[in-house]
Amino acid sequence: MPERTPLYAAQAAAGGKMVDFAGWDMAVQFAGIQAEHTAVRTAAGIFDVSHMGRLRLVGPGAEAFLSRRVCRRIRDMRAGQVRYGLVLADDGTVEDDVLVSREGDHQFHVVVNAGNREKILGLWRPALDSSVALQDLSAEQAMIAVQGPKAPAILAGLGLDPSAQAIYSFRDATWQGYAVRISRTGYTGEDGAELFCPVAAAAPLWAALLAAGAAPCGLGCRDTLRLEAAMPLYGHELDRTVTPVEAGLTFAVDKAGGFIGGERIVAQLKDGPSKRLVGLRMQSKRVPRQGYAVLHAGKPVGTITSGTLSPTLGDAIGMAYVPAAQAAAGTVLTVDVRGQAVEAVVVPLPFYKRKR
């Protein structure tokens, strides 16, 4: 039986089509993927992301613990900063991608993917010592993403204005007596924030956001939005077969190493990876789906990790890992779409970038 978030009833009442996602009963769509996608690109949409895992590390050893287990530099973070990073295995491949928030000198908040929460807890708990405590906040803290060009104004109307915050920062506020964290992050390529609140506040906060004009959105448009913005999804672009360097995430790597899996990563930074994640723009409306073969000169060279018909661009797009020799923009490849070779061109990522 799938688990349910504190917003399950509210989403079902709003007409959400519920599906099993990573062991959770989640809304895949409300009005429809196209309409919800457009709402986020042109106005504002809200997503229930309470299925994500939320962990807190506290103690004098917390910084050193995370610095060893996340490949992004942690030591120079200031309180209130948020950074994207990755948890790696010994061989440098990806166990999960995470958001790390520094709450204080000896306290951090970490968001992990829903399907990887138990895995990360299983990796980290045995490594703890008396200098750091690990808390799982997932059952007591809800999470709502508010995304789109009108998101800051909607949030401001509720007293939760993120506009004065830097991107990838957070601040703690109060809404109707509840503590709410406003984290200026997201997974759509648009402006907005992710709100962390007590479970008891989730339904009233969701209702207030809807009343303020935000559209309820499901996982379907969340996927098309993040793909246009070339944001990786664990189980698609990231897994135990790829490294952050191959995924084009070198910005999230501490070049000095010192983290688990760092030896291979530092070597790849120096020598270059043998394969790279690329963007593909199809030369027809045929959509490249995950698992489809990518070919060069008639020979398989890679596999599609994600693909869709882009609602914003009107083109079929996808991402794939291909040999470095075929990764340059302008390279012509083909994708085996159900037995038909369809031409595709390597293009720079992201496919879509909002105007600032």
Secondary structure, 3 states (H helix, E strand, C coil): CCEECCCHHHHHHCCCEEEEECCEEEEEECCCHHHHHHHHHHCCEEEECCCCEEEEEECCCHHHHHHHHCCCCCCCCCCCEEEEEEEECCCCCEEEEEEEEEEECCEEEEEECHHHHHHHHHHHHHHCCCCCEEEECCCCEEEEEEECCCHHHHHHHCCCCCCCCCCCEEEEEEECCEEEEEECCCCCCCCEEEEEEEHHHHHHHHHHHHHCCCEEECHHHHHHHHHHCCCCCECCCECCCCCCCCCCCHHHCCCCCCCCCHHHHHHHHHHCCCEEEEEEEECCCCCCCCCCEEEECCEEEEEEEEEEECCCCCCEEEEEEEEHHHCCCCCEEEEEECCEEEEEEEECCCCCCCCC
